[in-house]
Amino acid sequence: MRNNNRSEKAIEFYSNHPINYNQIMDVLKENNISLDSITQESLSKYDQDHYDGSNAIDILIKELGIQKKHKVLDLCCGIGGTVRYIADKCKCSVMGIDLTNIRIEAARKLSKLVHLDDVTEYITADACDMLFQNDSFDRLVSQEALYAIPDKKKLFTEVYRVLKTSGKIGLTDIIELNSVDYNENPSYYEEWNIYNLLNKDRYINTLKECGFKIVKVEDLSLFWKNLLKKRYEMYNSLKLKTEKQFGNELQAKWDKNYRFIRLTRTFFYEDQKASI
Ligand SMILES: C[S@@+](CC[C@H](N)C(=O)[O-])C[C@H]1O[C@@H](n2cnc3c(N)ncnc32)[C@H](O)[C@@H]1O
């Protein structure tokens, strides 16, 4: 599939994602959380689209030593949950970029809601082609998104370019543990934009080829495998809302594909966190 088509598919997929602005507004209402007095802390229970929520961000903050003086970039930031969490906790300025405009708009509205719009900024952009100048950021994070970008060399060259010489990146990503048969459930791989996952060695080598020094790599596959069951249940609890917003067909497809990763695929994935 050509890169343009892939980008369009990713945008379509994430524009119809069960975790979205309207769904967050609904859940806040259901939990009697007033929009007038909502805090970042209470919003952060609902606005994150990666495994293990704020615990996972705390690990990145600690590993990367993120401080007030740092300018941070969240690559593929979705609706900005991580951007806001870091900005609030570390009192630094955080930028988020994402391909899906509707998610960037949601991120901006949510930042305004919790009064973090002066220290957070969001741009709709492709991670492989950022408009930032060289050496723009001190720290860069990314969570569960880069697997969908096929040209890792181009991606990490661009990441290296925008990072300062003393900069560090920390990321969680899905990689290939055992070889994946993409024909087994093609709709799943197509939906999630997964075409050529790298294995651990190739992933690390690509980072090194682009100039990075690897400090730490951690396998979270077992941990994630256990989390996926809960996550499937969470998406299941959103079933009616997802049907109402995007139709029965999309909800059925989502359920089928998420069930597939939860039940059959999880052991193929290994997570990699590289602090560089
Ligand atoms: C699973 S979500 C993770 C969102 C976010 N990192 C978080 O933890 O809440 C993956 C995100 O990657 C974005 N994405 C996919 N391909 C991208 C690309 N080439 N450039 C920028 N963003 C991209 C999608 O729009 C989506 O919001």
The ligand as a Gaussian input file, in Angstrom:
#p B3LYP/6-31G(d) Opt

LIG

0 1
 C       -2.702000       4.339000      19.762000
 S       -2.745000       6.068000      19.444000
 C       -1.666000       6.619000      20.742000
 C       -1.952000       8.034000      21.139000
 C       -1.066000       8.631000      22.246000
 N        0.347000       8.310000      22.060000
 C       -1.498000       8.235000      23.622000
 O       -0.768000       7.486000      24.257000
 O       -2.572000       8.653000      24.076000
 C       -1.735000       6.267000      17.980000
 C       -1.742000       7.692000      17.415000
 O       -0.738000       7.781000      16.383000
 C       -1.195000       8.715000      15.401000
 N       -0.392000       8.496000      14.172000
 C       -0.386000       7.408000      13.370000
 N        0.500000       7.580000      12.357000
 C        1.075000       8.802000      12.535000
 C        2.054000       9.553000      11.818000
 N        2.625000       9.079000      10.717000
 N        2.395000      10.783000      12.292000
 C        1.807000      11.313000      13.395000
 N        0.847000      10.629000      14.104000
 C        0.488000       9.400000      13.688000
 C       -2.664000       8.401000      15.276000
 O       -3.389000       9.476000      14.700000
 C       -3.039000       8.116000      16.753000
 O       -3.549000       9.264000      17.391000

